């Protein structure tokens, strides 16, 4: 059963994380835990910070991170 997506916060109020491998050129995907909905991740575009972020659940995000790092498996959430 699909659960409804949480309401989007103002992107300017979110504390974004950007990969240290991005080079700092402003062409980055930003990620942040959803401040009001545990279990969801926000993905933002650093070139368009006022644009609404994409909301996804934790599982596909962490699977993507593991694949991008070349490590199979699911990371531990701390």
C-alpha positions in Angstrom: 0.0 0.0 0.0 1.4 3.4 -0.9 1.4 6.0 1.8 0.9 9.7 0.9 3.9 11.9 0.4 4.5 14.5 3.1 3.9 18.2 2.5 6.9 20.0 1.1 8.8 22.4 3.4 10.1 25.7 2.1 13.4 24.6 0.4 15.2 27.7 1.9 14.5 26.4 5.4 16.1 23.0 4.8 19.7 22.2 5.8 21.1 20.6 2.6 24.0 18.3 2.2 26.1 18.3 -1.0 28.7 15.7 -2.0 32.3 16.6 -1.3 33.0 15.2 -4.8 30.8 17.7 -6.6 33.6 20.2 -7.1 31.7 23.2 -5.8 30.6 24.5 -9.2 27.0 24.8 -8.2 25.8 21.9 -10.4 24.9 19.6 -7.5 22.1 17.5 -6.3 21.4 18.4 -2.7 19.9 16.0 -0.2 18.3 16.4 3.3 16.2 14.4 5.6 12.6 15.6 5.4 12.3 17.8 8.5 8.7 16.8 9.3 8.5 13.3 8.0 11.0 10.7 9.1 11.5 8.0 6.4 11.7 10.5 3.6 14.5 12.3 1.8 14.4 15.6 0.0 16.4 16.0 -3.2 17.1 19.6 -4.4 18.8 21.3 -7.3 21.6 23.7 -6.3 21.1 25.7 -9.5 17.5 26.2 -8.8 17.2 26.5 -4.9 13.7 27.9 -5.0 12.3 25.0 -7.0 10.3 22.4 -5.1 12.5 19.4 -4.0 11.8 15.9 -5.0 10.6 13.7 -2.1 11.5 10.0 -2.0 11.5 7.4 0.7 14.8 6.4 2.5 15.1 2.9 1.0 15.6 3.9 -2.7 17.9 6.7 -1.7 20.2 4.5 0.4 20.2 1.9 -2.3 21.3 4.5 -4.9 24.1 5.7 -2.5 25.4 2.1 -2.1 25.3 1.5 -5.8 27.1 4.8 -6.6 29.8 3.9 -4.0 30.1 0.4 -5.6 29.0 -1.3 -2.3 26.1 -3.7 -2.4 23.8 -3.9 0.6 21.8 -1.5 2.7 23.6 1.0 4.9 22.8 1.4 8.6 20.7 4.5 9.4 22.0 6.2 12.5 
